[in-house]
């Protein structure tokens, strides 16, 4: 498996992108770049898309990195030798993970990006732009189709569709 290029990890919210990316970056000694960490400003304000794109391009220019998040909508195109990993887990697995993760973040008041924290009111909101569990539920199918298509159309990269944690563990062993 080529590891000389960048590694991009994608998937629905709650699929484990950040956790997998951290493990990969540690194993390879590559910098880990979490798109959400650059996207979110204080008070859950999103950074301007052109500014975000510049920040992401600057990170990519520094050498091989492991990036997690929806890079394709941020103006980034993988290059020859890059690795694409799609965590394509079933909706039930993602939702159960998100419930546990979000409740833990709320109870422990875990700081996320730029001082932001998930709040209980997010979890009971009917707005999928606020409720991370509802967001994942509603976007799961469209993300499945868009990421599958992305990997099918990426011929110069090493592409991996991971269907369960066991497959991910096996992939991490060979990276």
Secondary structure, DSSP 4 states (H G I P E B T S, - for coil): ---SS-EEEEESTTSSHHHHHHHHHHHHTPEEEEHHHHHEEGGGEEPPHHHHHHHHHHHHHTS-EEEES-GGGGT----TT-EEEEE---HHHHHHHHHHHHHHHHHHT-B-STT-B--HHHHT-S-TTT-HHHHHHHHHHHHHHHHHHHHHH--SSEEEEE-SHHHHHHHHHH-
